[in-house]
Amino acid sequence: MSESLLRMTDVRVERGLRGARKQILHGVDLTIDTGEKVGLIGESGSGKTTLARTILGLITPTAGSVEICGQRVDDLPAAQRRAHRRTGTVQYVFQDPLLSLDPDIPVGESIAEGLIVRGGLDRGVVRSKVAAVLSSVGLDADVAVRIPAELSGGQRQRIAIARALVLDPALLLLDEPVSALDSVNRIQILKLLTELGHSRQLAQLFISHDLGAVASLVDRIVVLYRGNIVEDGPTHQVISDPQHPYTALLVGSAPTLSGGAVTRERRRELRLRLP
């Protein structure tokens, strides 16, 4: 049986000013095991980003608990929480690497930054780790001296993945990781993520609004609707037998999953059943 890597129990998150606070997550229960690939699916405003930021420790839950590798992290004092983040156990890959990479410094320095902040390594070791992680994502070491504008979109996303991998994480949070890429680079990056997952026993949480885009990549689908997890199960089961009307609507909106387009009347019926 695989080891439990992430465990969120009855997590509730409220945001906003006093007197006008809004609950974003409503009692979320979520586990991810070592090496597991999970798709977190939900529309804009469903709470996907809030959930990811809570896993990263950037948001403190109003209630509930977050455990990573058996350690509760949501109630750590600020200094210990920062120290935990520096371990790199959980890393985030953004949708658009141009928004996460410093445009004015060589990408090799961006990759090395996490190692330098964590400390304990001399410059030679840092350089060798940067070269090794570039190779692991299919890039030559000489790419390290270039700035982001000198690279293609696919190369920049590989750099973003390399920057996450250099800290040897156990879990990658991938926010629409290929939506900004053309079809050729999309296929290549998804293949790379699959290979990395297998070779490193790396757990991956794919965050997306598009069920069809991630269904072939993941072992399990988690559906988030208005801050609630309304469906959580093996991918084939969720697609073939959705239990919640929102999930059924998602499946029906992806002809490659449903076997054909769902009629307008059926979509209207499903929307009427949504709480």
ZAVOZA-504992 format. One record per residue (C-alpha): residue number from 0; x, y, z; residue in three letters. Coordinates in nm, 4 decimals, padded with zeros to 6 digits, always signed. Example, Ala and Ser with C-alpha at 12.3 -4.5 7.8 and 13.67 -1.06 7.14 Angstrom:
node rodo=0; east=+01.2300; north=-00.4500; up=+00.7800; titor=ALA
node rodo=1; east=+01.3670; north=-00.1060; up=+00.7140; titor=SER
// end
This chain:
node rodo=0; east=+00.0000; north=+00.0000; up=+00.0000; titor=MET
node rodo=1; east=+00.1398; north=+00.3422; up=-00.0986; titor=SER
node rodo=2; east=+00.2328; north=+00.5937; up=+00.1675; titor=GLU
node rodo=3; east=-00.0031; north=+00.8843; up=+00.2292; titor=SER
node rodo=4; east=+00.1782; north=+01.1968; up=+00.1151; titor=LEU
node rodo=5; east=-00.0889; north=+01.4659; up=+00.1531; titor=LEU
node rodo=6; east=-00.3901; north=+01.4565; up=+00.3821; titor=ARG
node rodo=7; east=-00.6395; north=+01.7424; up=+00.4083; titor=MET
node rodo=8; east=-00.9134; north=+01.6874; up=+00.6650; titor=THR
node rodo=9; east=-01.2293; north=+01.9004; up=+00.6866; titor=ASP
node rodo=10; east=-01.0413; north=+02.2043; up=+00.5553; titor=VAL
node rodo=11; east=-01.2394; north=+02.5274; up=+00.5551; titor=ARG
node rodo=12; east=-01.1071; north=+02.8568; up=+00.4261; titor=VAL
node rodo=13; east=-01.2659; north=+03.1986; up=+00.4642; titor=GLU
node rodo=14; east=-01.1387; north=+03.5124; up=+00.2944; titor=ARG
node rodo=15; east=-01.2273; north=+03.8801; up=+00.3090; titor=GLY
node rodo=16; east=-01.2620; north=+04.1554; up=+00.5651; titor=LEU
node rodo=17; east=-01.4368; north=+04.1127; up=+00.8963; titor=ARG
node rodo=18; east=-01.8118; north=+04.1419; up=+00.8516; titor=GLY
node rodo=19; east=-01.7874; north=+04.0530; up=+00.4823; titor=ALA
node rodo=20; east=-01.6012; north=+03.7221; up=+00.4939; titor=ARG
node rodo=21; east=-01.6770; north=+03.4585; up=+00.2348; titor=LYS
node rodo=22; east=-01.6223; north=+03.0867; up=+00.2736; titor=GLN
node rodo=23; east=-01.4146; north=+02.9576; up=-00.0193; titor=ILE
node rodo=24; east=-01.3557; north=+02.5951; up=+00.0843; titor=LEU
node rodo=25; east=-01.6259; north=+02.3993; up=+00.2658; titor=HIS
node rodo=26; east=-01.4928; north=+02.1048; up=+00.4652; titor=GLY
node rodo=27; east=-01.2554; north=+01.9655; up=+00.2011; titor=VAL
node rodo=28; east=-01.1181; north=+01.6127; up=+00.2530; titor=ASP
node rodo=29; east=-00.8387; north=+01.5166; up=+00.0133; titor=LEU
node rodo=30; east=-00.5561; north=+01.2623; up=+00.0167; titor=THR
node rodo=31; east=-00.2786; north=+01.2044; up=-00.2355; titor=ILE
node rodo=32; east=-00.0443; north=+00.9073; up=-00.2146; titor=ASP
node rodo=33; east=+00.3195; north=+00.8838; up=-00.3149; titor=THR
node rodo=34; east=+00.3501; north=+00.8687; up=-00.6936; titor=GLY
node rodo=35; east=-00.0234; north=+00.9182; up=-00.7502; titor=GLU
node rodo=36; east=-00.1506; north=+01.1380; up=-01.0325; titor=LYS
node rodo=37; east=-00.4698; north=+01.3264; up=-00.9476; titor=VAL
node rodo=38; east=-00.6785; north=+01.5690; up=-01.1516; titor=GLY
node rodo=39; east=-00.8449; north=+01.8560; up=-00.9622; titor=LEU
node rodo=40; east=-01.1238; north=+01.9810; up=-01.1873; titor=ILE
node rodo=41; east=-01.3437; north=+02.2847; up=-01.1378; titor=GLY
node rodo=42; east=-01.4638; north=+02.6014; up=-01.3051; titor=GLU
node rodo=43; east=-01.3185; north=+02.9466; up=-01.2377; titor=SER
node rodo=44; east=-01.4080; north=+03.0536; up=-00.8849; titor=GLY
node rodo=45; east=-01.4585; north=+02.6989; up=-00.7597; titor=SER
node rodo=46; east=-01.1706; north=+02.7258; up=-00.5109; titor=GLY
node rodo=47; east=-00.8955; north=+02.5399; up=-00.7003; titor=LYS
node rodo=48; east=-00.6314; north=+02.8088; up=-00.6493; titor=THR
node rodo=49; east=-00.7256; north=+02.8551; up=-00.2837; titor=THR
node rodo=50; east=-00.6912; north=+02.4802; up=-00.2293; titor=LEU
node rodo=51; east=-00.3477; north=+02.4773; up=-00.3964; titor=ALA
node rodo=52; east=-00.2275; north=+02.7759; up=-00.1913; titor=ARG
node rodo=53; east=-00.3498; north=+02.6030; up=+00.1233; titor=THR
node rodo=54; east=-00.1460; north=+02.2924; up=+00.0374; titor=ILE
node rodo=55; east=+00.1581; north=+02.5158; up=-00.0178; titor=LEU
node rodo=56; east=+00.1096; north=+02.6804; up=+00.3212; titor=GLY
node rodo=57; east=+00.0437; north=+03.0239; up=+00.1729; titor=LEU
node rodo=58; east=-00.3098; north=+03.0272; up=+00.3169; titor=ILE
node rodo=59; east=-00.3953; north=+02.9158; up=+00.6706; titor=THR
node rodo=60; east=-00.7232; north=+02.7223; up=+00.6930; titor=PRO
node rodo=61; east=-00.9992; north=+02.8641; up=+00.9106; titor=THR
node rodo=62; east=-01.0614; north=+02.5085; up=+01.0316; titor=ALA
node rodo=63; east=-00.9397; north=+02.1569; up=+00.9590; titor=GLY
node rodo=64; east=-00.5870; north=+02.0247; up=+00.9118; titor=SER
node rodo=65; east=-00.3219; north=+01.9755; up=+00.6424; titor=VAL
node rodo=66; east=-00.0611; north=+01.7001; up=+00.6805; titor=GLU
node rodo=67; east=+00.2339; north=+01.6454; up=+00.4477; titor=ILE
node rodo=68; east=+00.4428; north=+01.3295; up=+00.4893; titor=CYS
node rodo=69; east=+00.2690; north=+01.2681; up=+00.8206; titor=GLY
node rodo=70; east=+00.3494; north=+01.6120; up=+00.9650; titor=GLN
node rodo=71; east=+00.0763; north=+01.8638; up=+01.0355; titor=ARG
node rodo=72; east=+00.1831; north=+02.1898; up=+00.8686; titor=VAL
node rodo=73; east=-00.1169; north=+02.4225; up=+00.8812; titor=ASP
node rodo=74; east=-00.0646; north=+02.5159; up=+01.2481; titor=ASP
node rodo=75; east=+00.3121; north=+02.5668; up=+01.2352; titor=LEU
node rodo=76; east=+00.4448; north=+02.9045; up=+01.3587; titor=PRO
node rodo=77; east=+00.5383; north=+03.1404; up=+01.0738; titor=ALA
node rodo=78; east=+00.9134; north=+03.0744; up=+01.0932; titor=ALA
node rodo=79; east=+00.8669; north=+02.6964; up=+01.0927; titor=GLN
node rodo=80; east=+00.6209; north=+02.7216; up=+00.8060; titor=ARG
node rodo=81; east=+00.8743; north=+02.9133; up=+00.5976; titor=ARG
node rodo=82; east=+01.1388; north=+02.6542; up=+00.6843; titor=ALA
node rodo=83; east=+00.9013; north=+02.3776; up=+00.5753; titor=HIS
node rodo=84; east=+00.8388; north=+02.5491; up=+00.2401; titor=ARG
node rodo=85; east=+01.2153; north=+02.5768; up=+00.1851; titor=ARG
node rodo=86; east=+01.2442; north=+02.1973; up=+00.2014; titor=THR
node rodo=87; east=+01.0719; north=+02.1897; up=-00.1381; titor=GLY
node rodo=88; east=+00.8554; north=+01.8872; up=-00.0560; titor=THR
node rodo=89; east=+00.5680; north=+02.0497; up=-00.2460; titor=VAL
node rodo=90; east=+00.6381; north=+02.2577; up=-00.5557; titor=GLN
node rodo=91; east=+00.4119; north=+02.4593; up=-00.7867; titor=TYR
node rodo=92; east=+00.4352; north=+02.4884; up=-01.1665; titor=VAL
node rodo=93; east=+00.2498; north=+02.7881; up=-01.3072; titor=PHE
node rodo=94; east=+00.0307; north=+02.7984; up=-01.6142; titor=GLN
node rodo=95; east=+00.2465; north=+03.0632; up=-01.7833; titor=ASP
node rodo=96; east=+00.6193; north=+03.0430; up=-01.7059; titor=PRO
node rodo=97; east=+00.6676; north=+03.4023; up=-01.8211; titor=LEU
node rodo=98; east=+00.4778; north=+03.5109; up=-01.5098; titor=LEU
node rodo=99; east=+00.6955; north=+03.3024; up=-01.2773; titor=SER
node rodo=100; east=+01.0433; north=+03.3455; up=-01.4277; titor=LEU
node rodo=101; east=+01.2399; north=+03.6651; up=-01.3706; titor=ASP
node rodo=102; east=+01.2743; north=+03.8178; up=-01.7209; titor=PRO
node rodo=103; east=+01.6087; north=+03.9809; up=-01.6425; titor=ASP
node rodo=104; east=+01.8187; north=+03.6946; up=-01.5072; titor=ILE
node rodo=105; east=+01.9490; north=+03.3767; up=-01.6739; titor=PRO
node rodo=106; east=+01.7188; north=+03.0807; up=-01.6258; titor=VAL
node rodo=107; east=+01.9988; north=+02.8831; up=-01.4617; titor=GLY
node rodo=108; east=+01.9968; north=+03.1361; up=-01.1770; titor=GLU
node rodo=109; east=+01.6194; north=+03.1006; up=-01.1438; titor=SER
node rodo=110; east=+01.6560; north=+02.7231; up=-01.1171; titor=ILE
node rodo=111; east=+01.9356; north=+02.7561; up=-00.8601; titor=ALA
node rodo=112; east=+01.7495; north=+03.0051; up=-00.6413; titor=GLU
node rodo=113; east=+01.5645; north=+02.7447; up=-00.4328; titor=GLY
node rodo=114; east=+01.8873; north=+02.5556; up=-00.3632; titor=LEU
node rodo=115; east=+02.0635; north=+02.8749; up=-00.2579; titor=ILE
node rodo=116; east=+01.7793; north=+02.9810; up=-00.0285; titor=VAL
node rodo=117; east=+01.7719; north=+02.6369; up=+00.1311; titor=ARG
node rodo=118; east=+02.1490; north=+02.6582; up=+00.1830; titor=GLY
node rodo=119; east=+02.4141; north=+02.4016; up=+00.2668; titor=GLY
node rodo=120; east=+02.5620; north=+02.3570; up=-00.0839; titor=LEU
node rodo=121; east=+02.8689; north=+02.5151; up=-00.2423; titor=ASP
node rodo=122; east=+02.8509; north=+02.6783; up=-00.5831; titor=ARG
node rodo=123; east=+02.9996; north=+02.3821; up=-00.7671; titor=GLY
node rodo=124; east=+02.7352; north=+02.1445; up=-00.6347; titor=VAL
node rodo=125; east=+02.4601; north=+02.3926; up=-00.7190; titor=VAL
node rodo=126; east=+02.5893; north=+02.4229; up=-01.0781; titor=ARG
node rodo=127; east=+02.6018; north=+02.0459; up=-01.1188; titor=SER
node rodo=128; east=+02.2484; north=+02.0065; up=-00.9840; titor=LYS
node rodo=129; east=+02.1214; north=+02.2714; up=-01.2261; titor=VAL
node rodo=130; east=+02.2914; north=+02.0954; up=-01.5186; titor=ALA
node rodo=131; east=+02.1496; north=+01.7575; up=-01.4093; titor=ALA
node rodo=132; east=+01.7934; north=+01.8841; up=-01.3755; titor=VAL
node rodo=133; east=+01.8135; north=+02.0593; up=-01.7147; titor=LEU
node rodo=134; east=+01.9141; north=+01.7263; up=-01.8660; titor=SER
node rodo=135; east=+01.6227; north=+01.5527; up=-01.6904; titor=SER
node rodo=136; east=+01.3752; north=+01.7836; up=-01.8683; titor=VAL
node rodo=137; east=+01.5439; north=+01.7435; up=-02.2066; titor=GLY
node rodo=138; east=+01.7478; north=+02.0655; up=-02.2217; titor=LEU
node rodo=139; east=+02.1208; north=+02.1209; up=-02.2745; titor=ASP
node rodo=140; east=+02.3227; north=+02.2742; up=-01.9915; titor=ALA
node rodo=141; east=+02.4116; north=+02.5794; up=-02.2033; titor=ASP
node rodo=142; east=+02.0464; north=+02.6911; up=-02.1871; titor=VAL
node rodo=143; east=+02.1216; north=+02.8026; up=-01.8299; titor=ALA
node rodo=144; east=+02.2857; north=+03.1270; up=-01.9460; titor=VAL
node rodo=145; east=+01.9846; north=+03.2454; up=-02.1471; titor=ARG
node rodo=146; east=+01.7060; north=+03.4705; up=-02.0272; titor=ILE
node rodo=147; east=+01.3384; north=+03.3636; up=-02.0664; titor=PRO
node rodo=148; east=+01.2742; north=+03.5847; up=-02.3710; titor=ALA
node rodo=149; east=+01.5410; north=+03.3933; up=-02.5641; titor=GLU
node rodo=150; east=+01.3578; north=+03.0624; up=-02.5223; titor=LEU
node rodo=151; east=+01.0481; north=+02.9139; up=-02.6849; titor=SER
node rodo=152; east=+00.7279; north=+02.8561; up=-02.4904; titor=GLY
node rodo=153; east=+00.7981; north=+02.4858; up=-02.4588; titor=GLY
node rodo=154; east=+01.1540; north=+02.5499; up=-02.3371; titor=GLN
node rodo=155; east=+01.0293; north=+02.8002; up=-02.0791; titor=ARG
node rodo=156; east=+00.7806; north=+02.5466; up=-01.9417; titor=GLN
node rodo=157; east=+01.0604; north=+02.2895; up=-01.9180; titor=ARG
node rodo=158; east=+01.2617; north=+02.5476; up=-01.7222; titor=ILE
node rodo=159; east=+00.9658; north=+02.6016; up=-01.4876; titor=ALA
node rodo=160; east=+00.9428; north=+02.2262; up=-01.4317; titor=ILE
node rodo=161; east=+01.3206; north=+02.2038; up=-01.3782; titor=ALA
node rodo=162; east=+01.3061; north=+02.4800; up=-01.1176; titor=ARG
node rodo=163; east=+01.0464; north=+02.2783; up=-00.9281; titor=ALA
node rodo=164; east=+01.2317; north=+01.9476; up=-00.9655; titor=LEU
node rodo=165; east=+01.5722; north=+02.0732; up=-00.8507; titor=VAL
node rodo=166; east=+01.4518; north=+02.0617; up=-00.4886; titor=LEU
node rodo=167; east=+01.3510; north=+01.6931; up=-00.5230; titor=ASP
node rodo=168; east=+00.9827; north=+01.7439; up=-00.4363; titor=PRO
node rodo=169; east=+00.7444; north=+01.4651; up=-00.3462; titor=ALA
node rodo=170; east=+00.4409; north=+01.6476; up=-00.4895; titor=LEU
node rodo=171; east=+00.4035; north=+01.8778; up=-00.7904; titor=LEU
node rodo=172; east=+00.1045; north=+02.1098; up=-00.8178; titor=LEU
node rodo=173; east=+00.0537; north=+02.1752; up=-01.1889; titor=LEU
node rodo=174; east=-00.1762; north=+02.4662; up=-01.2718; titor=ASP
node rodo=175; east=-00.3008; north=+02.4195; up=-01.6310; titor=GLU
node rodo=176; east=+00.0610; north=+02.3342; up=-01.7226; titor=PRO
node rodo=177; east=+00.0138; north=+02.3121; up=-02.1003; titor=VAL
node rodo=178; east=-00.2763; north=+02.5465; up=-02.1746; titor=SER
node rodo=179; east=-00.0422; north=+02.8251; up=-02.2931; titor=ALA
node rodo=180; east=+00.1433; north=+02.5945; up=-02.5359; titor=LEU
node rodo=181; east=+00.0855; north=+02.4924; up=-02.8960; titor=ASP
node rodo=182; east=-00.0269; north=+02.1368; up=-02.9683; titor=SER
node rodo=183; east=+00.3225; north=+01.9967; up=-03.0373; titor=VAL
node rodo=184; east=+00.4741; north=+02.1386; up=-02.7183; titor=ASN
node rodo=185; east=+00.1638; north=+02.0354; up=-02.5236; titor=ARG
node rodo=186; east=+00.2155; north=+01.6707; up=-02.6191; titor=ILE
node rodo=187; east=+00.5874; north=+01.6862; up=-02.5406; titor=GLN
node rodo=188; east=+00.5408; north=+01.8445; up=-02.1963; titor=ILE
node rodo=189; east=+00.2674; north=+01.5982; up=-02.0988; titor=LEU
node rodo=190; east=+00.4909; north=+01.3092; up=-02.2060; titor=LYS
node rodo=191; east=+00.7744; north=+01.4564; up=-01.9993; titor=LEU
node rodo=192; east=+00.5518; north=+01.4880; up=-01.6900; titor=LEU
node rodo=193; east=+00.4397; north=+01.1272; up=-01.7285; titor=THR
node rodo=194; east=+00.8007; north=+01.0065; up=-01.7530; titor=GLU
node rodo=195; east=+00.9072; north=+01.2148; up=-01.4531; titor=LEU
node rodo=196; east=+00.6194; north=+01.0810; up=-01.2480; titor=GLY
node rodo=197; east=+00.7300; north=+00.7246; up=-01.3141; titor=HIS
node rodo=198; east=+01.1063; north=+00.7731; up=-01.2792; titor=SER
node rodo=199; east=+01.0871; north=+00.9801; up=-00.9592; titor=ARG
node rodo=200; east=+00.7759; north=+00.8301; up=-00.7961; titor=GLN
node rodo=201; east=+00.6531; north=+01.1893; up=-00.8067; titor=LEU
node rodo=202; east=+00.2957; north=+01.2660; up=-00.7058; titor=ALA
node rodo=203; east=+00.1241; north=+01.5173; up=-00.9340; titor=GLN
node rodo=204; east=-00.1895; north=+01.7251; up=-00.8856; titor=LEU
node rodo=205; east=-00.3118; north=+01.8543; up=-01.2233; titor=PHE
node rodo=206; east=-00.5321; north=+02.1604; up=-01.1694; titor=ILE
node rodo=207; east=-00.7668; north=+02.2357; up=-01.4577; titor=SER
node rodo=208; east=-01.1121; north=+02.3496; up=-01.5642; titor=HIS
node rodo=209; east=-01.1055; north=+02.0980; up=-01.8506; titor=ASP
node rodo=210; east=-01.1806; north=+01.7365; up=-01.7588; titor=LEU
node rodo=211; east=-01.1044; north=+01.6147; up=-02.1098; titor=GLY
node rodo=212; east=-00.7554; north=+01.7664; up=-02.1000; titor=ALA
node rodo=213; east=-00.6393; north=+01.5706; up=-01.7939; titor=VAL
node rodo=214; east=-00.8468; north=+01.2506; up=-01.7916; titor=ALA
node rodo=215; east=-00.5873; north=+01.0506; up=-01.9845; titor=SER
node rodo=216; east=-00.3066; north=+01.1654; up=-01.7527; titor=LEU
node rodo=217; east=-00.4375; north=+01.0851; up=-01.4062; titor=VAL
node rodo=218; east=-00.5289; north=+00.7890; up=-01.1888; titor=ASP
node rodo=219; east=-00.8012; north=+00.9752; up=-01.0032; titor=ARG
node rodo=220; east=-01.0391; north=+01.2648; up=-01.0598; titor=ILE
node rodo=221; east=-01.1449; north=+01.5096; up=-00.7882; titor=VAL
node rodo=222; east=-01.4235; north=+01.7507; up=-00.8825; titor=VAL
node rodo=223; east=-01.4497; north=+02.0811; up=-00.6952; titor=LEU
node rodo=224; east=-01.7757; north=+02.2752; up=-00.7209; titor=TYR
node rodo=225; east=-01.8364; north=+02.5968; up=-00.5266; titor=ARG
node rodo=226; east=-01.5717; north=+02.5055; up=-00.2724; titor=GLY
node rodo=227; east=-01.6999; north=+02.1518; up=-00.2155; titor=ASN
node rodo=228; east=-01.5519; north=+01.8254; up=-00.3391; titor=ILE
node rodo=229; east=-01.8553; north=+01.6686; up=-00.5037; titor=VAL
node rodo=230; east=-01.6831; north=+01.3711; up=-00.6672; titor=GLU
node rodo=231; east=-01.3637; north=+01.1778; up=-00.5982; titor=ASP
node rodo=232; east=-01.2836; north=+00.8465; up=-00.7588; titor=GLY
node rodo=233; east=-01.0827; north=+00.6488; up=-01.0143; titor=PRO
node rodo=234; east=-01.0779; north=+00.8248; up=-01.3498; titor=THR
node rodo=235; east=-01.2619; north=+00.5520; up=-01.5411; titor=HIS
node rodo=236; east=-01.5361; north=+00.5383; up=-01.2762; titor=GLN
node rodo=237; east=-01.5918; north=+00.9148; up=-01.2626; titor=VAL
node rodo=238; east=-01.6153; north=+00.9339; up=-01.6422; titor=ILE
node rodo=239; east=-01.8343; north=+00.6287; up=-01.6939; titor=SER
node rodo=240; east=-02.0653; north=+00.6787; up=-01.3979; titor=ASP
node rodo=241; east=-02.0637; north=+01.0377; up=-01.2650; titor=PRO
node rodo=242; east=-02.2632; north=+01.0729; up=-00.9443; titor=GLN
node rodo=243; east=-02.3015; north=+01.4521; up=-00.9260; titor=HIS
node rodo=244; east=-02.4828; north=+01.6596; up=-01.1897; titor=PRO
node rodo=245; east=-02.1875; north=+01.8978; up=-01.2210; titor=TYR
node rodo=246; east=-01.9551; north=+01.6067; up=-01.2988; titor=THR
node rodo=247; east=-02.2069; north=+01.4723; up=-01.5501; titor=ALA
node rodo=248; east=-02.2126; north=+01.8166; up=-01.7119; titor=LEU
node rodo=249; east=-01.8318; north=+01.8191; up=-01.7342; titor=LEU
node rodo=250; east=-01.8256; north=+01.4730; up=-01.8914; titor=VAL
node rodo=251; east=-02.1037; north=+01.5648; up=-02.1305; titor=GLY
node rodo=252; east=-01.9165; north=+01.8782; up=-02.2369; titor=SER
node rodo=253; east=-01.6159; north=+01.6690; up=-02.3448; titor=ALA
node rodo=254; east=-01.7265; north=+01.4637; up=-02.6498; titor=PRO
node rodo=255; east=-01.4058; north=+01.2589; up=-02.6446; titor=THR
node rodo=256; east=-01.5083; north=+01.1309; up=-02.2992; titor=LEU
node rodo=257; east=-01.8838; north=+01.1028; up=-02.3414; titor=SER
node rodo=258; east=-01.8785; north=+00.9426; up=-02.6854; titor=GLY
node rodo=259; east=-02.0463; north=+01.2400; up=-02.8480; titor=GLY
node rodo=260; east=-02.1912; north=+01.5812; up=-02.7755; titor=ALA
node rodo=261; east=-02.4644; north=+01.5947; up=-02.5114; titor=VAL
node rodo=262; east=-02.7865; north=+01.7580; up=-02.6264; titor=THR
node rodo=263; east=-02.8799; north=+02.1084; up=-02.5172; titor=ARG
node rodo=264; east=-03.1835; north=+01.9691; up=-02.3363; titor=GLU
node rodo=265; east=-02.9670; north=+01.7278; up=-02.1353; titor=ARG
node rodo=266; east=-02.7264; north=+02.0073; up=-02.0398; titor=ARG
node rodo=267; east=-03.0184; north=+02.2225; up=-01.9309; titor=ARG
node rodo=268; east=-03.1548; north=+01.9362; up=-01.7206; titor=GLU
node rodo=269; east=-02.8182; north=+01.8885; up=-01.5508; titor=LEU
node rodo=270; east=-02.7816; north=+02.2612; up=-01.4779; titor=ARG
node rodo=271; east=-03.1251; north=+02.2675; up=-01.3178; titor=LEU
node rodo=272; east=-03.0126; north=+01.9904; up=-01.0819; titor=ARG
node rodo=273; east=-02.7093; north=+02.1862; up=-00.9614; titor=LEU
node rodo=274; east=-02.7392; north=+02.3188; up=-00.6054; titor=PRO
// end
